[in-house]
Amino acid sequence: MSGYASWRPAGGMNTHRCVKNVNGTSADRYAVPHLKQKYSEFASYPSTCQVLGCSDHATATAHVISCDGRSGGSWSLVPVCAAHNNHYQTEPMYLKTSAQTVRLSKVRR
């Protein structure tokens, strides 16, 4: 992993979305079959982790919630590396400006 983005980016909070992992989403009740494929129906799936400062391969589609007030508390999905999609990763993460999030409600239909 190239580094956590728990620091504020130089451009400030308004240039990069701030999200936190939704812990416990690996439980069966949150399972969404073919999550990567469903994400790709709404946005292009990148090859690298979408956390600012990380260049590791995107191997997971994380359930996240905004911690900067931009999404009104709804859950979203974002491609990240294994280290950023982990239950111990509880710190806020800043996303790259190019990161595309997809609301979970869109893929669960």
N, C-alpha and C positions, 0 to 999 in steps of 0.2 A: 504494500500500500504506500502510496506516495506521500501521504500525510493527511491528517484530519483538518477540516476547515472549521474549527471551533472558534477561530478568530474572526473579527469583523473585516470584510474586504475593504480595500483602500477606497473604493467608491461609496462605501456606506451601505446601510441596510436597504435603501431603495433601489439599488442597482442589482442586487442578487436576492432571490427568494430564500427565506430562512425556513427550514422544515425540521421536524423531529420524527424519528421512527415511531410507528404505532406498535408498541410491544404486544406480543401474544398472538400476532396474526398468522403464525405457523400452525395454529390449532385448526382442526378439521372444520369447525364452523365458519372459518374465514376462507377456506380453500376456494380458489377460483381456477378451475381447470384451464390449462393452456394460457396462463396469464400473459406470457411474453407475446404470444400470437394475438391475443385480444388487445393488448397495449398497442401493438403494431397496426391495428386497424384504425387507430386514431392519431398516431404520431410515429415518426421514424425512430426505430430502435437503434440507439447509438452503440458503438463498439466499446466506448470507455465509460467509466463511472462518471455520473453527472454531478458529483460533489466537487465544489471548487477546490482546486489544488491537488486533486487525485487523478492519476492517469492510468490506474489499473483497469483491467478488462471488466466490462459490465456483465456480471454473471447472474444477477438477480433483479427482480422487479420489486422494489420496496414499497410497502404501504407507509405513507407519511402523512403528517398533518402540518399545516402551516403554523408557524409560531411568530409570524409577523402580521397577522390579521388579514391576509390577502384572500383567503378562501372561505371565510365564514365557518370554520370548524369542520369542513367536509374532508374526507380522506381522499388522497390522491395516490397515484402510482408514479414512480420514477426509477429508471434503470441505474443500478449502482453496483459496486463490487461487493464481494462477500463480507469484507470487513465493515463496510458501511451499512450492510443489511443484517445486523446482528442484535440480539436482545440486550447485549451489554452496551450498545451504542445509544446512549440516552442524551447525549449532548446535542444542542441545535447544530444543524449543518447548513452551510450556505451552498446553494446550487450555482452552477455555471450559468451565465446569462443566456446561453443557447439551450439550456435544459427545458425539455417539454414535459410537463406533468399532465396526466390524464386522470380525471375524476373517477374514483372507483365505481360510482353509481352508473357510469357509462358502460363499463365492461361487465357489470353484474346483471344486465338486462336479459 
